[in-house]
Amino acid sequence: MKKYTIWIILLFVSLQGFAQEELVKTPPKNWFNLDPVENKVNGVSAEKTYQELLKGKTSKKVIVAVIDSGIDIEHEDLKDVIWVNTGEIPNNGIDDDNNGYIDDVYGWNFIGGKDGRNVDKDTYEVTRYYKILSEKYEGKTLDDIDKKDREEFNTWLNVKSEFEEAYAKAQMEFEQYGSLARQIERFNKLFQAYMDVEDVTVENLSKIESQDAVIDLGKNYMSQILQAVDGEISLDSVLVLINMDLKELESSAKYSYDLDFDSREIVGDDPNNLAEVGYGNNDVSGKGTDNFHGTHVAGIIAAVRNNGLGMDGVADNVSIMAIRAVPDGDERDKDVANAIRYAVDNGAQIINMSFGKAYSPNVQYVYDAIEYAHSKGVLLVHAAGNSGENIDEANNFPNDKFGKKGDWPHWIEVGASSWGGNGDYVASFSNYGSKSVDVFAPGVAIYSTAPENSYQNAQGTSMASPVTAGVAALLLSYYPELTAAQLKDILMKSVRMLDGVKVTQPGTLGEEVKFSTLSKSGGIINVYEAVKMSESMTVGKKK
């Protein structure tokens, strides 16, 4: 669950000569629901669809499971759309519906303990894998290894290299960003005194006229920083955001690569018993932890529409099943697989999964759960990841490339697109792949629900995935006859194509490629065309 404040600031400050007038262009807060032609942003046309194609039509409620960090189920814009397990009597300490989970009224928390504690931080999978393999292979060479173990030994060498490099990078980034924060703080104090103001903003910086080189340099850099984050906030507010990010970086250095840290002491399960049922607790909000990510994702899918509060989700007739399985760190295969099974067994028709990692030691168990979802007709929507990599070549687990079969008809892999205001049709951080990524969807500057009745912008393929899941839920609610495979087929075939449009390939500095080459479908999710296609597919069945 990365924050992007520091990353954005460093990006913009490093772009010498970047035109300041371009920096202030930001999309409407609900841009992901808007129309490319009418509103001049690359949204999915949800508002246009409701007004022109779905007005007066009836729909059927769809259950969407959100496997994530936890959801603020009391949020003003979400509390009316949270799934309720009617077979369970709240807080009586009894498994009333005999599904193996006690008092799972709103879903389940696979990373909580029976004593009410919840996992917040956890290590990365590469750390856990490194620890397991180091006990077997540290200090050995290929000549010491039996032939049957040589493949695993080579994996160990890769894991060792990646772990040591990532750990060193985490330490370096914490130091660098701390230095950046101190520089901004110094400039903030300088301009507060120089202009005799409490808040240093873009507006009052623009009024400075000085021949002093330090003042001029500080004015230009601080203006770019403010515009990169939000053109209307002050440097004091930027420092608050940076310090939040620094706490996360410090946590990463402290927990993510700590070989001795064990979060399962809280859960109290048997990590080696993958099929264990009933471990965890029913606190789907994850009390005492950061549930921003899951709350934000849930709002994109299903925040109550047209209620005058905050923002509108994509789908208008959805129940969100809250499943907590993603800590601040890497999720575990056991929890992911069991979360998928829980969602399927309790009636979810669509599952959103805005998480991913580079290693998956128990990938077969996850694969079996994905296959189980397929057998029950459940659509799985997954974020492609934020590393700017081609995942035709790099790993981002879970995915539909493993197992005896690949390219599952009930699995959608989603990359992140941008609004197009500056010609930026694709998010610079998004993973891509002409074979592995199915579609792109809005994932930059997405305004959605945040804990304690607040609303915030966030970005990532984590946001693009729930946009897609929301569109799928919308289609299924108005056309309940559609199967998971048909939903995927419609979403793939109804995308908005950007014919001939070239974009900067994610993860590069200016290397241009055709947008159509970044995914299998070659386009961006468009619910308007998807509804028309759904109507044409089902009209004959209704007669």
Disulfide bonds with the S-S distance in Angstrom:
none
